[in-house]
Amino acid sequence: MAAAKKATKKTARGRKQDRAHVAGGQKYEVGYEAQKTGRSASAVKKVGNSRKRVEKRLGR
């Protein structure tokens, strides 16, 4: 007799947590924030990976 796999529920929690951060290794995410705030990509990386902090410190 084979054991049946239990279906897991999909939640939006992971997506919300992911949107709260800027992935420093992802060129397109850093570039997007840099363009949005009018600063350089290195400035975005220097501030950190919190999207809220980046927008607050770099002026949006």
RODO-2510 file (C-alpha; in nm, 4 decimals, decimal comma):
residues 60
     n   res          X          Y          Z
     1     m     0,0000     0,0000     0,0000
     2     a     0,1394     0,3407    -0,1009
     3     a     0,1112     0,6349     0,1341
     4     a    -0,0902     0,9236    -0,0078
     5     k     0,0766     1,2629    -0,0180
     6     k    -0,0972     1,5297     0,1839
     7     a    -0,1782     1,8413    -0,0188
     8     t    -0,0333     2,1596     0,1260
     9     k    -0,2213     2,4862     0,1280
    10     k    -0,0728     2,7716    -0,0697
    11     t    -0,0663     3,1013     0,1149
    12     a     0,0310     3,4517     0,0123
    13     r     0,2597     3,4928     0,3137
    14     g     0,5822     3,4095     0,1308
    15     r     0,5028     3,6495    -0,1502
    16     k     0,4400     3,9359     0,0925
    17     q     0,7672     3,8720     0,2721
    18     d     0,9513     3,8562    -0,0596
    19     r     0,8097     4,1904    -0,1765
    20     a     0,9361     4,3554     0,1425
    21     h     1,2983     4,2953     0,0389
    22     v     1,5291     4,3977    -0,2428
    23     a     1,7436     4,1046    -0,3534
    24     g     2,0927     4,2547    -0,3746
    25     g     2,2119     3,9756    -0,6029
    26     q     1,9315     4,0318    -0,8526
    27     k     2,0403     4,3034    -1,0937
    28     y     1,6851     4,3782    -1,2107
    29     e     1,5528     4,4326    -0,8569
    30     v     1,8379     4,6642    -0,7605
    31     g     1,8054     4,8467    -1,0932
    32     y     1,4334     4,8906    -1,0442
    33     e     1,4765     5,0462    -0,7000
    34     a     1,7616     5,2627    -0,8275
    35     q     1,5457     5,3960    -1,1108
    36     k     1,2465     5,4443    -0,8814
    37     t     1,4442     5,6447    -0,6250
    38     g     1,6650     5,8247    -0,8772
    39     r     1,9859     5,6939    -0,7188
    40     s     2,2584     5,4541    -0,8265
    41     a     2,2427     5,0777    -0,7838
    42     s     2,5409     5,0880    -0,5489
    43     a     2,3532     5,3340    -0,3248
    44     v     2,0596     5,0937    -0,3087
    45     k     2,2886     4,8040    -0,2162
    46     k     2,4631     5,0146     0,0478
    47     v     2,1364     5,0940     0,2292
    48     g     2,0427     4,7255     0,2587
    49     n     1,7746     4,4878     0,1455
    50     s     1,4691     4,6313     0,3213
    51     r     1,2502     4,7922     0,0541
    52     k     1,0933     5,0252     0,3113
    53     r     1,4371     5,1452     0,4317
    54     v     1,5641     5,1932     0,0759
    55     e     1,2640     5,4066    -0,0176
    56     k     1,2832     5,6071     0,3065
    57     r     1,6582     5,6806     0,2961
    58     l     1,6906     5,7353    -0,0768
    59     g     1,3876     5,9582    -0,0962
    60     r     1,0665     5,8356    -0,2379
***
